[in-house]
């Protein structure tokens, strides 16, 4: 039987320690703070936030357009007020209600 020399044992210990260190570094790179997984999550969150920003910008432009119409167009204001149920002085509003169908009794 061959006995292991101290150099072979030292090499084995070195390779085991080096392997554990390399595994630990790989684990930190993938799962650590600022690792690949966290960067993917942050990238997806950034995309969602950018889409939200675009939607809010579209909504802001629409509101700015409506504000400008309200400021500059009295006919627009009048039509908007009529949608809310307002009327001019002396004007009568007729509302036609849909006829409700009676349920059969039985």
Number of C-alpha atoms within 10 A of each C-alpha: 3 4 6 8 8 9 9 11 11 11 11 12 12 12 12 12 12 12 12 12 12 12 12 11 12 13 12 14 14 14 13 13 11 13 14 14 14 14 14 12 10 13 12 12 12 12 11 11 12 12 12 12 12 11 12 12 12 12 12 12 12 12 12 12 12 13 12 11 14 15 11 11 11 11 11 14 14 15 12 13 13 13 10 9 9 13 13 10 6 6 8 8 11 6 6 6 6 6 6 6 6 6 6 5 4 3
